[in-house]
């Protein structure tokens, strides 16, 4: 949540949420509410969607989908928050989000690589920054620039957390 909240506070464009959550969805809804910032949430689990549906509003679209293949992700997202299931789908959607300013991925501990296969898409993003000060870990993927040199974000990411696309991420 520390990474998501910082990026939300420092950006102004539309936000995409892939996979709803008991923390992320209410947080994103209420932080977007005062300015009616566009928020779009997708969920493929009907039980989770029942929770998400209650947050639907003029600025907050909610969608229950049968297949992630049907989701159009071509909009220019300021933030794309990736926290959906099944785990092996994350790289597929991340391939479609390379045009987004910031792709924020939840649950990126090294022991989750066998579930999420994020190694397969890391070459698509010039910069990766893993936040390890809170568990579960969160990684930001971007082609916009080096976040460790961006005054808005550099305190979040130390040199230990900065990863270029040529370094090995998961040992």
N, C-alpha and C positions, 0 to 999 in steps of 0.2 A: 504494500500500500504506500510506503514512502516514495517510491519511484513514480507510481501512477499519479499520486496527488501532486507531486512537484511538476510533472509534465503537464497535467491539466491546468495548473495555476499559471504556467509560463507560456501557454499556447492559446489560440483562440478559435481554431477551425473545428470542423466536425469530428466527432469521436465515434469509432466503431468498437463494439464489444462482441467478441466471438466467444460464446459460452457465458451464461449468466451466473452470478454468484450471490451468496447471501451478504457478502461485504461489498463487492465491486458494483453491483447493479444499483443498490440504494445510494451508495456514495456518488456514483457518476450521475445518477438522476438528480440528486439534490444540489450537486455542485454546478450542474448545467441549468438548473431551474431559474435562477435569478435573471440570467441573460437570454434564456431560451436557446442556449447553444444546442445545435443539432447533435443528437445521440441516437444511434441505431444499435439495437441489441438483437443478436440471433441466438437461438437455442434449438438443439435437435432432440432433447429429452423432454417429452410432454409434461412430466412431473415438475421439472425445473421451470418449464415455460409457464406453468400455472402461477408460480411465484412472480415471474418476470412480467406477466401480463398486467398485473395490478399497477405497474409503474408506467404503463402506456400513457402518453400525453401528447399535446400538439407538437412538442419539440423532441419527444422521445418515442421513436418507432420501436416496436417489439415484433419479432417474427419467430414463429415456430416452424421449423423446416423439417422435411423428411430426409433431405440429403444435402450435404455441404456442397456438392457439385452444382446445385441450383442457385447458390448465392452469388450475386454479382458484386464484386469488390472493386470495381474500377473507379469509384468516386475518389477524389483527392482528399484522403483522410489526413487530418492533422495528427491524430493518435489512433492506432489500431491496437486494441488490447486483446491478446490472444490467450484464451484460457478454456478452450473447448475440448470436447471428446468426440470420437475416440482419439487417443493420444497420437496415433500415427497420421492423423489428418493435419496436424499443425503445420508440417512443412508444406503441404499442398496449398493451404490458404496463404501461408507466408510468401510463397512464390507469386501469388496474385496481389500481394501488398507492397511490392518493392517501390511503388510510386508514393507510398505513404511517407509522411515526414518522419514519424517515429512508430516502430512496431515494438510494443512492449509485451514480452512473453513471460507468463507466470510459471512457476515450478521448474526452474532451470538448474537445479542441483545436478552435479555431475552424474550421480547415480540414476538420474532419469533419462539419460541419453538413450538407453536401450528401449525406452517407451516412445520418446518423441522424435528421435532421429534428426535433431536439428543440425547435426554436422553436415547433412546432405544439402542444406541450403545456405550455409554460411557464406559461401563464395558470392552469393547474390548481393550481399550487403558489405559495403566498404568498412563500416565500423560496427563493433559489438561492445557493449559495456554491461558487465555483469555486476549487479548489486548483491553483495553477500553479507551486508551488515544486519539483515533481518531474514528470518527463515519463514516461508520458503523463498529461495532466491528468485530474482527477477532480472531478465536481460533485455536491454534495449538494442534493437537493430536499426540502423539508419544509413542512408547514403548522403545525408545532409551535411555532415561534418563531424569533427572530433569533439565529442561532448566534454572531454576533459579540458578543452580550451574555451568552452562556451561558459561565460560567467553565470548564466542561469542554472547550469547543471554541474559544473566542475567539482563542487564540494561533495556531490553524491558519489563520484567515481575517482578513486585513487588510482595510481599507476598499477596497483595489484589487480584492479578490476577492469582495466582497459584492455581490450583484445582487438588486434587487427585481424583482417581476414586471412592473414598468412600464418598466424600463430595457432598452435594446437590448443583447442579449448578443453577437450575431455581427454584426460590421460588414461 
